[in-house]
């Protein structure tokens, strides 16, 4: 069972993720969206949306650093193990709280705003349950295990297993030393990735990153003689 969970399940989840995204993009391009409900309610969304998105972005960066970068790399860079864990716990708690508050506001808004709730699909509900479970167990690990408890160096077991999966040499034995809550967090995260392509979470891959580097839009009049209206300050013709 241990080998099935930590060797077979990761590749099943990754296959569902990759194949599902490809299928969704090919056959459901018009559904590749977050299905914005801003027009129905904006007050709670204005608070919950930024809190959740910036919080989850910080959590993602923390996971990438903790799982992808080996411990000896950070040590060689001059960051001691003690300072690393102090920084990881502090940032994890801060961004985790932002994510939790944002998610609670978004779920509260979706459930108690009739027009938004009517636009909620079954897959939306499944996604919120799975996402909420992953975040809840992650916060338990950050608060109860790391901050208030004895702590656990997940870079010695969870991170080793995580990297081994992508090297196609999965080390199931590495996860045996991880606490049950860390194992549950990893297992639920795999379930979330398997579900990802079939939910509104696909809009993550449609983030308008190009806006940051695209050229300015220049407006020019097609009338050679210009407009009869005097130009506003700052809009005079070039060379005038």
Secondary structure, DSSP 8 states (H G I E B T S, - for coil): -HHIIIIIHHHHHHHHHHHHHHHHHHH-GGG-S----TTT--HHHHHHHHHHHHHHHHHHHHHHHHHHS-HHHHHHTT--HHHHHHHHHHHHHHHHHHHHHHHHHHHHHHHH-HHHHHT--HHHHHHHHHHHHHHHHHHHIIIIIIISSS---GGGTHHHHHHHHHTT---GGGGGGS-HHHHHHHHHHHHHHHHHTTSGGGGGGG--GGGGTS-------S-TT--SS---TT---TT-
